[in-house]
Amino acid sequence: MDNRRFDWNLIKSFLAVLDAGTLSGAAAATGTSQPTLGRHIDELEALTGLVLFGRGRSGMTATPNALALAEEARAMQAGANGFAMAAAGRETAVEGTIRITASEVVSTFLLPEILVALADEEPALEIELVASDSVQNLLARDADIAVRMVRPVQNDLITRKVNDAAMGAFAHRDYLEKHGTPREPHDLFSHRVIGQDRDDLILRGMARLGFRADRSAFTFRTDHPIASWNLVLAGAGIGFMQVAIANRYPGLVRILPELDIEPLPYWLCSHRELRHSARVRRVYDFLAERLAALPLGGVTS
């Protein structure tokens, strides 16, 4: 193998195809076109003299050669990420691109006003917002800063708990006028309840409150939080949501406020290396201050 002709992009494409199992999946994950990924795999095979993938209708099947090289390739990827983070950590100006990820609910209902205030104070920043409920990998620089509802476990991350969001059961006034208002917790099961499809978060929460149920207890089921939210607003039934966000909608009424629903913690996270970047440090501290000031535990009238 001629190391003088080695191109790191070939390794990135190799790992993307290895993880996705298809060129289309790797293209979606990396933003690189399928023809480019295919060409990179061909070049890497020619460079190494090894067959790395079997091509078939079902996708790209890793050969033993590919699996044997995967660990070294991932070590190279980690080294490249570490180099990028160390370089970013030497930034001294609050300018350039900052990439923030948060859940779809937080990105939709809470972060926009905060990010507008940030842009007003730091006009040299370019802000990228990734609205996703999947766990973004800060170690791989998928984002500079993350707002999460669970505490990350990676040792290389700086985390700060900035708030707790009170949760409640809500229904639109139109729904309650048609179907009545539950007076006891067990009355919920005689109403149309909006729950999740494949995720069991709400079911686990109900179990902690002493209610054993399965997904059939939900008349409407969706794992998309914004769709669930809009079902409640449309009068579909009773749903569970953050109290502070529900308070913004006069038509919503809190049901059974005595329900002791576990609050959602807000964690702010960033990689340790990036805390030495003036840009990331400024945004991290700004978000921490603004998120901590949100009245997330407010009560509904």
FILOMI-654948 format. One record per residue (C-alpha): residue in one letter; x, y, z; residue number from 0. Coordinates in steps of 0.25 Angstrom, whole numbers. Layout:
BEGIN
{r "A", {X, Y, Z}, NUM}
...
***
This chain:
BEGIN
{r "M", {0, 0, 0}, 0}
{r "D", {5, 14, -4}, 1}
{r "N", {3, 23, 8}, 2}
{r "R", {7, 35, -1}, 3}
{r "R", {-6, 33, -8}, 4}
{r "F", {-15, 31, 4}, 5}
{r "D", {-27, 40, 6}, 6}
{r "W", {-34, 41, 19}, 7}
{r "N", {-48, 43, 12}, 8}
{r "L", {-47, 29, 7}, 9}
{r "I", {-47, 24, 22}, 10}
{r "K", {-59, 33, 25}, 11}
{r "S", {-67, 27, 14}, 12}
{r "F", {-62, 13, 18}, 13}
{r "L", {-68, 15, 32}, 14}
{r "A", {-80, 22, 27}, 15}
{r "V", {-84, 10, 18}, 16}
{r "L", {-79, 0, 28}, 17}
{r "D", {-89, 6, 39}, 18}
{r "A", {-101, 8, 29}, 19}
{r "G", {-100, -5, 21}, 20}
{r "T", {-104, 3, 8}, 21}
{r "L", {-99, 14, 0}, 22}
{r "S", {-112, 21, 1}, 23}
{r "G", {-112, 20, 16}, 24}
{r "A", {-97, 25, 17}, 25}
{r "A", {-101, 37, 7}, 26}
{r "A", {-112, 41, 16}, 27}
{r "A", {-104, 40, 28}, 28}
{r "T", {-92, 48, 22}, 29}
{r "G", {-98, 57, 12}, 30}
{r "T", {-88, 51, 2}, 31}
{r "S", {-94, 46, -12}, 32}
{r "Q", {-96, 31, -14}, 33}
{r "P", {-86, 31, -26}, 34}
{r "T", {-76, 38, -18}, 35}
{r "L", {-77, 28, -7}, 36}
{r "G", {-76, 17, -17}, 37}
{r "R", {-64, 23, -24}, 38}
{r "H", {-57, 24, -10}, 39}
{r "I", {-60, 9, -7}, 40}
{r "D", {-54, 5, -21}, 41}
{r "E", {-42, 14, -18}, 42}
{r "L", {-39, 9, -5}, 43}
{r "E", {-40, -6, -9}, 44}
{r "A", {-31, -3, -21}, 45}
{r "L", {-21, 4, -11}, 46}
{r "T", {-21, -7, -1}, 47}
{r "G", {-23, -19, -11}, 48}
{r "L", {-34, -24, -2}, 49}
{r "V", {-49, -27, -5}, 50}
{r "L", {-56, -19, 6}, 51}
{r "F", {-71, -21, 2}, 52}
{r "G", {-79, -30, -5}, 53}
{r "R", {-89, -23, -14}, 54}
{r "G", {-104, -28, -15}, 55}
{r "R", {-118, -24, -16}, 56}
{r "S", {-119, -24, -1}, 57}
{r "G", {-107, -14, 0}, 58}
{r "M", {-93, -14, 4}, 59}
{r "T", {-88, -26, 12}, 60}
{r "A", {-75, -24, 20}, 61}
{r "T", {-65, -35, 17}, 62}
{r "P", {-56, -41, 28}, 63}
{r "N", {-45, -31, 22}, 64}
{r "A", {-54, -19, 25}, 65}
{r "L", {-57, -24, 39}, 66}
{r "A", {-43, -26, 42}, 67}
{r "L", {-39, -12, 38}, 68}
{r "A", {-51, -6, 45}, 69}
{r "E", {-44, -4, 58}, 70}
{r "E", {-32, 3, 52}, 71}
{r "A", {-41, 12, 44}, 72}
{r "R", {-49, 16, 56}, 73}
{r "A", {-37, 20, 63}, 74}
{r "M", {-33, 29, 52}, 75}
{r "Q", {-47, 35, 52}, 76}
{r "A", {-45, 38, 67}, 77}
{r "G", {-31, 44, 65}, 78}
{r "A", {-37, 53, 54}, 79}
{r "N", {-48, 57, 63}, 80}
{r "G", {-39, 60, 74}, 81}
{r "F", {-30, 69, 65}, 82}
{r "A", {-42, 77, 61}, 83}
{r "M", {-47, 79, 75}, 84}
{r "A", {-33, 83, 80}, 85}
{r "A", {-32, 93, 68}, 86}
{r "A", {-46, 98, 71}, 87}
{r "G", {-42, 100, 86}, 88}
{r "R", {-32, 110, 82}, 89}
{r "E", {-42, 120, 76}, 90}
{r "T", {-42, 133, 83}, 91}
{r "A", {-53, 141, 75}, 92}
{r "V", {-68, 139, 77}, 93}
{r "E", {-71, 137, 62}, 94}
{r "G", {-74, 127, 52}, 95}
{r "T", {-83, 115, 52}, 96}
{r "I", {-89, 109, 65}, 97}
{r "R", {-97, 96, 64}, 98}
{r "I", {-108, 93, 75}, 99}
{r "T", {-116, 81, 76}, 100}
{r "A", {-129, 79, 84}, 101}
{r "S", {-142, 71, 84}, 102}
{r "E", {-152, 75, 74}, 103}
{r "V", {-161, 81, 85}, 104}
{r "V", {-150, 89, 91}, 105}
{r "S", {-145, 94, 78}, 106}
{r "T", {-160, 97, 74}, 107}
{r "F", {-165, 104, 86}, 108}
{r "L", {-154, 109, 95}, 109}
{r "L", {-141, 111, 87}, 110}
{r "P", {-145, 121, 76}, 111}
{r "E", {-147, 133, 85}, 112}
{r "I", {-134, 130, 93}, 113}
{r "L", {-126, 128, 79}, 114}
{r "V", {-132, 141, 74}, 115}
{r "A", {-127, 148, 87}, 116}
{r "L", {-113, 141, 85}, 117}
{r "A", {-112, 146, 71}, 118}
{r "D", {-116, 160, 75}, 119}
{r "E", {-104, 160, 85}, 120}
{r "E", {-94, 153, 76}, 121}
{r "P", {-97, 157, 62}, 122}
{r "A", {-84, 150, 57}, 123}
{r "L", {-90, 136, 60}, 124}
{r "E", {-96, 127, 50}, 125}
{r "I", {-106, 118, 57}, 126}
{r "E", {-110, 104, 53}, 127}
{r "L", {-121, 97, 60}, 128}
{r "V", {-123, 82, 59}, 129}
{r "A", {-137, 78, 64}, 130}
{r "S", {-136, 64, 67}, 131}
{r "D", {-140, 54, 78}, 132}
{r "S", {-129, 45, 75}, 133}
{r "V", {-116, 45, 84}, 134}
{r "Q", {-106, 54, 76}, 135}
{r "N", {-92, 49, 77}, 136}
{r "L", {-84, 61, 83}, 137}
{r "L", {-71, 53, 82}, 138}
{r "A", {-72, 52, 67}, 139}
{r "R", {-75, 67, 66}, 140}
{r "D", {-90, 65, 61}, 141}
{r "A", {-92, 77, 70}, 142}
{r "D", {-84, 87, 78}, 143}
{r "I", {-95, 88, 89}, 144}
{r "A", {-107, 79, 93}, 145}
{r "V", {-119, 81, 101}, 146}
{r "R", {-124, 68, 106}, 147}
{r "M", {-135, 62, 115}, 148}
{r "V", {-125, 51, 120}, 149}
{r "R", {-111, 53, 126}, 150}
{r "P", {-101, 48, 116}, 151}
{r "V", {-91, 38, 121}, 152}
{r "Q", {-79, 40, 113}, 153}
{r "N", {-67, 44, 121}, 154}
{r "D", {-62, 55, 111}, 155}
{r "L", {-74, 63, 112}, 156}
{r "I", {-77, 75, 121}, 157}
{r "T", {-91, 75, 126}, 158}
{r "R", {-99, 85, 134}, 159}
{r "K", {-113, 83, 139}, 160}
{r "V", {-120, 96, 137}, 161}
{r "N", {-135, 93, 140}, 162}
{r "D", {-146, 84, 142}, 163}
{r "A", {-159, 84, 134}, 164}
{r "A", {-172, 81, 141}, 165}
{r "M", {-181, 71, 133}, 166}
{r "G", {-196, 70, 133}, 167}
{r "A", {-208, 64, 126}, 168}
{r "F", {-216, 74, 117}, 169}
{r "A", {-228, 74, 108}, 170}
{r "H", {-234, 85, 100}, 171}
{r "R", {-246, 92, 105}, 172}
{r "D", {-254, 87, 93}, 173}
{r "Y", {-251, 73, 96}, 174}
{r "L", {-255, 74, 111}, 175}
{r "E", {-268, 81, 107}, 176}
{r "K", {-272, 69, 98}, 177}
{r "H", {-267, 58, 107}, 178}
{r "G", {-266, 63, 121}, 179}
{r "T", {-255, 65, 131}, 180}
{r "P", {-248, 54, 138}, 181}
{r "R", {-249, 55, 153}, 182}
{r "E", {-241, 43, 158}, 183}
{r "P", {-228, 38, 152}, 184}
{r "H", {-235, 25, 148}, 185}
{r "D", {-245, 33, 140}, 186}
{r "L", {-234, 35, 129}, 187}
{r "F", {-237, 21, 124}, 188}
{r "S", {-251, 25, 120}, 189}
{r "H", {-246, 36, 112}, 190}
{r "R", {-238, 37, 99}, 191}
{r "V", {-223, 38, 103}, 192}
{r "I", {-212, 42, 93}, 193}
{r "G", {-200, 33, 95}, 194}
{r "Q", {-188, 28, 88}, 195}
{r "D", {-187, 17, 78}, 196}
{r "R", {-174, 9, 79}, 197}
{r "D", {-167, 17, 91}, 198}
{r "D", {-172, 13, 105}, 199}
{r "L", {-168, 26, 112}, 200}
{r "I", {-183, 30, 115}, 201}
{r "L", {-186, 15, 119}, 202}
{r "R", {-174, 15, 129}, 203}
{r "G", {-179, 28, 135}, 204}
{r "M", {-193, 23, 137}, 205}
{r "A", {-187, 10, 143}, 206}
{r "R", {-179, 19, 153}, 207}
{r "L", {-193, 25, 157}, 208}
{r "G", {-199, 12, 159}, 209}
{r "F", {-206, 10, 146}, 210}
{r "R", {-203, -3, 138}, 211}
{r "A", {-207, -1, 124}, 212}
{r "D", {-202, -5, 110}, 213}
{r "R", {-202, 3, 97}, 214}
{r "S", {-217, -1, 95}, 215}
{r "A", {-220, 10, 105}, 216}
{r "F", {-217, 21, 95}, 217}
{r "T", {-228, 24, 85}, 218}
{r "F", {-217, 32, 77}, 219}
{r "R", {-203, 27, 77}, 220}
{r "T", {-191, 35, 71}, 221}
{r "D", {-176, 36, 75}, 222}
{r "H", {-175, 49, 68}, 223}
{r "P", {-176, 60, 79}, 224}
{r "I", {-181, 71, 71}, 225}
{r "A", {-191, 62, 64}, 226}
{r "S", {-196, 58, 78}, 227}
{r "W", {-196, 73, 83}, 228}
{r "N", {-205, 77, 71}, 229}
{r "L", {-214, 65, 74}, 230}
{r "V", {-217, 71, 87}, 231}
{r "L", {-219, 85, 82}, 232}
{r "A", {-228, 79, 71}, 233}
{r "G", {-237, 74, 83}, 234}
{r "A", {-234, 59, 80}, 235}
{r "G", {-233, 55, 95}, 236}
{r "I", {-224, 56, 107}, 237}
{r "G", {-209, 57, 105}, 238}
{r "F", {-196, 59, 114}, 239}
{r "M", {-187, 71, 112}, 240}
{r "Q", {-179, 81, 118}, 241}
{r "V", {-187, 91, 127}, 242}
{r "A", {-179, 103, 123}, 243}
{r "I", {-182, 101, 108}, 244}
{r "A", {-196, 97, 110}, 245}
{r "N", {-198, 110, 118}, 246}
{r "R", {-196, 118, 105}, 247}
{r "Y", {-209, 112, 99}, 248}
{r "P", {-222, 118, 106}, 249}
{r "G", {-230, 107, 100}, 250}
{r "L", {-223, 96, 108}, 251}
{r "V", {-228, 92, 122}, 252}
{r "R", {-219, 84, 131}, 253}
{r "I", {-226, 71, 136}, 254}
{r "L", {-224, 65, 149}, 255}
{r "P", {-213, 74, 154}, 256}
{r "E", {-210, 65, 166}, 257}
{r "L", {-204, 55, 157}, 258}
{r "D", {-189, 53, 162}, 259}
{r "I", {-183, 53, 148}, 260}
{r "E", {-168, 52, 148}, 261}
{r "P", {-162, 65, 143}, 262}
{r "L", {-153, 66, 131}, 263}
{r "P", {-138, 70, 134}, 264}
{r "Y", {-131, 80, 125}, 265}
{r "W", {-117, 77, 123}, 266}
{r "L", {-107, 85, 115}, 267}
{r "C", {-95, 78, 109}, 268}
{r "S", {-82, 81, 101}, 269}
{r "H", {-69, 74, 99}, 270}
{r "R", {-58, 78, 109}, 271}
{r "E", {-49, 82, 98}, 272}
{r "L", {-59, 92, 92}, 273}
{r "R", {-61, 99, 106}, 274}
{r "H", {-47, 106, 102}, 275}
{r "S", {-54, 112, 90}, 276}
{r "A", {-58, 126, 93}, 277}
{r "R", {-70, 124, 83}, 278}
{r "V", {-75, 111, 89}, 279}
{r "R", {-72, 116, 104}, 280}
{r "R", {-80, 129, 101}, 281}
{r "V", {-92, 121, 95}, 282}
{r "Y", {-92, 110, 106}, 283}
{r "D", {-92, 121, 117}, 284}
{r "F", {-103, 129, 110}, 285}
{r "L", {-112, 116, 108}, 286}
{r "A", {-110, 112, 122}, 287}
{r "E", {-114, 125, 127}, 288}
{r "R", {-126, 127, 118}, 289}
{r "L", {-131, 112, 120}, 290}
{r "A", {-129, 113, 135}, 291}
{r "A", {-138, 126, 135}, 292}
{r "L", {-150, 119, 128}, 293}
{r "P", {-162, 117, 137}, 294}
{r "L", {-162, 102, 134}, 295}
{r "G", {-169, 99, 147}, 296}
{r "G", {-180, 109, 146}, 297}
{r "V", {-194, 105, 149}, 298}
{r "T", {-206, 106, 140}, 299}
{r "S", {-218, 114, 145}, 300}
***
